[in-house]
Amino acid sequence: MRGMQPDVDRDLLKNTFRTPAWSDVVSSLRTALGVNVTVVDLTSGGTIASSESAHVCEIMRHSGLGASLSCVSQAERELTPDEAGTVRAVCELGMPCIFSPVRAAGKVVCHVMVSGFVNTERERTRMLQRMLLGGVPESDARAVLEDVPILDHERSSAVVRLVTSHAELALSSIIEEGHRNGRLREIALLSEVTHDLAPEITAYERIPERALATALRLTGTSAGSILLMSPGPDLMQVAAVAGGWDGMHLGDIVDTADTTVGHVAVTGRSVLSTDVAERHAGRAAAGHSSSLCVPLRVGEAIRGVMSVERRGGTPLAADDMRLLEAFAEVTTIMLDSAREFRDTNTQLVELIQVNEVAKVLNATLDYDKLADIAIRVLGKTLEFGVGGFIVDGFGDRRGRVLYAMDVSRGDLALILDEVTGRPVDPDDEAVHIMPQFAELSEEPEPMHASWTVLAEEIRFKNISAGYLFVASPVTGAFRVHDRRVLAALSAHLSIALENTTLYERLGAEFKRTIAALSAMADANERLERGHTDRVMDYAVAIGLELGLPLDEVETLRFAGLLHDLGKNGVDEEILIKPSTLTEQEREQVRRHSAMGATIVDQIDFLQEIEPVVRYHHERFDGTGYPEGLSGIDIPMLARVLAVADSYESMTGKRPQRKALPVASARVELERGRGTVFDPEVVDAFLAVLDRRVGAASTGLFAMGSHEGPMLPA
């Protein structure tokens, strides 16, 4: 596709814009603003993904003009695949549509089209006239046009910017995930190469054969070759061949002029070919095939060409090219190093591995993921019987231990004691014991008489906090290069673990801060302890019942805890006054939502809850405060919080009144449905209450279909 990055093909775009996350964005815009969103490929003129058609379009398809209608009748300039700016157009009916480019890696890969609205009432009138001319009954035309929203130029532009931003975010997430997976595959590849070729590291003549066998296995191909540069122009020598590749034989001198292999050798660029014509000597036609040729290069120097071919099945693709290029780079390094000496080769491979490992380790702040990656890399990098890491950083013991041979718990205890210098119980849940094609005996005595242990410190802030280690029952099992690899891995693991630990501590401090602010809000009003906690639980349960995205549910969690923070600025005597408040006192109380919103808006990590706190006292009919918003103009999360807060206020104890019975509170919610509260939110809350009726007698939370605290009946 012209204007598209190699990694962003049509299938990737389809996968991106047909996910539930993107569907939620489109559905939300449809519900909130009445607009339609379509993702289009201007190269082919095809649609990648679209929302449902506007009702106006559906009616016109059945009218006399249906066959002649076009989505784009006039545009302010020509629409091209590489169009980098926003283009406004109109359809045959006169309805506006706006095209905006979606970029990946700075390049336009597709466009979003926003339609289903008009800019002015005058445009709606012209559309009515057009529909009447097309034979649509006036009553039907007017009914449909009432649903067409009016968005002026500024608002429609804002909607387009919002849609484009969501599209680029969704696309970048899919691409980044693919890159992460590719990195993990490359790490596995490089580790495999080290062990696969290590026995032949000094035997230069045998490396190409082993390398080609590994390349065929990695790419799932059956034929291939490795040709190395030979003295003389356009000449290369066959160093390895498999599957009858081009009728070549080991040792042949090949003239590569005007061939694909020669082109790769001259330019240093990989070539991927599909539907290759039959050209292999002595072989009958076997259907379609695809081939991949990549250079064996170090820097700008070309050492040869590695080629593979897949006969039938799924053609080779860009992912195979990236994988084979990485493999070819390592193979070339090994070939060069084998000419010199073994240690030089080993150090180069180590450098590649550790750099790749560092990128992946530093890409996550989740301890479990980090630990799994670290232990997997260790298992692929070094040969050992037992290996892993133990950390005692910040007073919290953690660890992963991998056993790659049959051992007993006595062996593990012996090794961990030698690594840490103090007893470590293998049954400690914080030290996760993992098998790798081996069995663990429950015997408390060691199965092996002695162990050779190699360990490197894991350091936090230059303080020793644990060890990365490997152990083998074979005396002298580890060499100098093993220690070098372990030291490099330990250095990168130390940084990654420190970042992860500090991130966890920051999260814990954040939660404690929220809890303190929440408790302060309850204390000021002398509420029964846990008011804000219950509001939070109710709000979260409603959000889950409504199927809101998890990030919005998390916003509800914090908004529930801090929704009454502004009451700290209201006179306590007013808050606990048992008699009716005066109008002036009521006005003071009403200011608490705006005050609370102002407070949280000053804190960067709480700004997302600001509109929820500000508008949770708005009423669905527009008679609430602070701004008198109504209906869907009230933020959805604020509508959820309003129901949760009202229910808890009715059923919770207050200094000036008794708690309302649950049945009475339900009646009040139903009575306020459509006036005070959003009907959809009330229905969702009542559905949750009905499912948890079994907890009524205890006041405890019953477990339903969702995780987390649930509602009392």
Rosetta blueprint (number, residue, H / E / L):
1 M L
2 R L
3 G L
4 M L
5 Q L
6 P L
7 D L
8 V L
9 D L
10 R H
11 D H
12 L H
13 L H
14 K H
15 N H
16 T H
17 F L
18 R L
19 T L
20 P H
21 A H
22 W H
23 S H
24 D H
25 V H
26 V H
27 S H
28 S H
29 L H
30 R H
31 T H
32 A H
33 L H
34 G L
35 V L
36 N E
37 V E
38 T E
39 V E
40 V E
41 D E
42 L L
43 T L
44 S L
45 G L
46 G E
47 T E
48 I E
49 A E
50 S E
51 S L
52 E L
53 S L
54 A L
55 H H
56 V H
57 C H
58 E H
59 I H
60 M H
61 R H
62 H L
63 S L
64 G L
65 L L
66 G H
67 A H
68 S H
69 L L
70 S L
71 C L
72 V L
73 S L
74 Q E
75 A E
76 E L
77 R L
78 E L
79 L L
80 T L
81 P L
82 D L
83 E L
84 A L
85 G L
86 T L
87 V E
88 R E
89 A E
90 V E
91 C L
92 E L
93 L L
94 G L
95 M L
96 P E
97 C E
98 I E
99 F E
100 S E
101 P E
102 V E
103 R E
104 A E
105 A L
106 G L
107 K E
108 V E
109 V E
110 C E
111 H E
112 V E
113 M E
114 V E
115 S E
116 G L
117 F L
118 V E
119 N L
120 T L
121 E H
122 R H
123 E H
124 R H
125 T H
126 R H
127 M H
128 L H
129 Q H
130 R H
131 M H
132 L H
133 L H
134 G L
135 G L
136 V L
137 P L
138 E H
139 S H
140 D H
141 A H
142 R H
143 A H
144 V H
145 L H
146 E L
147 D L
148 V L
149 P L
150 I E
151 L L
152 D L
153 H H
154 E H
155 R H
156 S H
157 S H
158 A H
159 V H
160 V H
161 R H
162 L H
163 V H
164 T H
165 S H
166 H H
167 A H
168 E H
169 L H
170 A H
171 L H
172 S H
173 S H
174 I H
175 I H
176 E H
177 E H
178 G H
179 H H
180 R H
181 N H
182 G H
183 R H
184 L H
185 R H
186 E H
187 I H
188 A H
189 L H
190 L H
191 S H
192 E H
193 V H
194 T H
195 H H
196 D H
197 L H
198 A H
199 P H
200 E H
201 I L
202 T L
203 A L
204 Y H
205 E H
206 R H
207 I H
208 P H
209 E H
210 R H
211 A H
212 L H
213 A H
214 T H
215 A H
216 L H
217 R H
218 L H
219 T H
220 G L
221 T L
222 S L
223 A E
224 G E
225 S E
226 I E
227 L E
228 L E
229 M E
230 S L
231 P L
232 G L
233 P L
234 D L
235 L E
236 M E
237 Q E
238 V E
239 A E
240 A E
241 V E
242 A E
243 G L
244 G L
245 W H
246 D H
247 G H
248 M L
249 H L
250 L L
251 G L
252 D L
253 I E
254 V E
255 D E
256 T L
257 A L
258 D L
259 T L
260 T H
261 V H
262 G H
263 H H
264 V H
265 A H
266 V H
267 T H
268 G L
269 R L
270 S L
271 V E
272 L E
273 S E
274 T E
275 D L
276 V L
277 A L
278 E L
279 R L
280 H L
281 A L
282 G L
283 R L
284 A L
285 A L
286 A L
287 G L
288 H L
289 S E
290 S E
291 S E
292 L E
293 C E
294 V E
295 P E
296 L E
297 R E
298 V E
299 G L
300 E L
301 A E
302 I E
303 R E
304 G E
305 V E
306 M E
307 S E
308 V E
309 E E
310 R E
311 R E
312 G L
313 G L
314 T L
315 P L
316 L L
317 A L
318 A H
319 D H
320 D H
321 M H
322 R H
323 L H
324 L H
325 E H
326 A H
327 F H
328 A H
329 E H
330 V H
331 T H
332 T H
333 I H
334 M H
335 L H
336 D H
337 S H
338 A H
339 R H
340 E H
341 F L
342 R H
343 D H
344 T H
345 N H
346 T H
347 Q H
348 L H
349 V H
350 E H
351 L H
352 I H
353 Q H
354 V H
355 N H
356 E H
357 V H
358 A H
359 K H
360 V H
361 L H
362 N L
363 A L
364 T L
365 L L
366 D L
367 Y H
368 D H
369 K H
370 L H
371 A H
372 D H
373 I H
374 A H
375 I H
376 R H
377 V H
378 L H
379 G H
380 K H
381 T H
382 L L
383 E L
384 F L
385 G L
386 V E
387 G E
388 G E
389 F E
390 I E
391 V E
392 D L
393 G H
394 F H
395 G H
396 D L
397 R L
398 R E
399 G E
400 R E
401 V E
402 L E
403 Y E
404 A L
405 M L
406 D L
407 V E
408 S E
409 R H
410 G H
411 D H
412 L H
413 A H
414 L H
415 I H
416 L H
417 D H
418 E H
419 V H
420 T H
421 G L
422 R L
423 P L
424 V L
425 D L
426 P L
427 D L
428 D L
429 E L
430 A L
431 V E
432 H E
433 I E
434 M E
435 P E
436 Q L
437 F L
438 A L
439 E L
440 L E
441 S E
442 E L
443 E L
444 P L
445 E L
446 P L
447 M L
448 H L
449 A L
450 S L
451 W L
452 T E
453 V E
454 L E
455 A E
456 E E
457 E E
458 I E
459 R E
460 F E
461 K L
462 N L
463 I E
464 S E
465 A E
466 G E
467 Y E
468 L E
469 F E
470 V E
471 A E
472 S E
473 P L
474 V L
475 T L
476 G L
477 A L
478 F L
479 R L
480 V H
481 H H
482 D H
483 R H
484 R H
485 V H
486 L H
487 A H
488 A H
489 L H
490 S H
491 A H
492 H H
493 L H
494 S H
495 I H
496 A H
497 L H
498 E H
499 N H
500 T H
501 T H
502 L H
503 Y H
504 E H
505 R H
506 L H
507 G H
508 A H
509 E H
510 F H
511 K H
512 R H
513 T H
514 I H
515 A H
516 A H
517 L H
518 S H
519 A H
520 M H
521 A H
522 D H
523 A H
524 N H
525 E L
526 R L
527 L L
528 E L
529 R L
530 G L
531 H H
532 T H
533 D H
534 R H
535 V H
536 M H
537 D H
538 Y H
539 A H
540 V H
541 A H
542 I H
543 G H
544 L H
545 E H
546 L H
547 G L
548 L L
549 P L
550 L H
551 D H
552 E H
553 V H
554 E H
555 T H
556 L H
557 R H
558 F H
559 A H
560 G H
561 L H
562 L H
563 H L
564 D L
565 L H
566 G H
567 K H
568 N H
569 G H
570 V L
571 D L
572 E H
573 E H
574 I H
575 L H
576 I L
577 K L
578 P L
579 S L
580 T L
581 L L
582 T L
583 E H
584 Q H
585 E H
586 R H
587 E H
588 Q H
589 V H
590 R H
591 R H
592 H H
593 S H
594 A H
595 M H
596 G H
597 A H
598 T H
599 I H
600 V H
601 D H
602 Q L
603 I L
604 D H
605 F H
606 L H
607 Q H
608 E H
609 I H
610 E H
611 P H
612 V H
613 V H
614 R H
615 Y H
616 H L
617 H L
618 E L
619 R L
620 F L
621 D L
622 G L
623 T L
624 G L
625 Y L
626 P L
627 E L
628 G L
629 L L
630 S L
631 G H
632 I H
633 D H
634 I L
635 P L
636 M H
637 L H
638 A H
639 R H
640 V H
641 L H
642 A H
643 V H
644 A H
645 D H
646 S H
647 Y H
648 E H
649 S H
650 M H
651 T H
652 G L
653 K L
654 R E
655 P L
656 Q L
657 R E
658 K L
659 A L
660 L L
661 P L
662 V H
663 A H
664 S H
665 A H
666 R H
667 V H
668 E H
669 L H
670 E H
671 R H
672 G L
673 R E
674 G L
675 T L
676 V L
677 F E
678 D L
679 P H
680 E H
681 V H
682 V H
683 D H
684 A H
685 F H
686 L H
687 A H
688 V H
689 L H
690 D H
691 R H
692 R L
693 V H
694 G H
695 A H
696 A L
697 S L
698 T L
699 G L
700 L L
701 F L
702 A L
703 M L
704 G L
705 S L
706 H L
707 E L
708 G L
709 P L
710 M L
711 L L
712 P L
713 A L
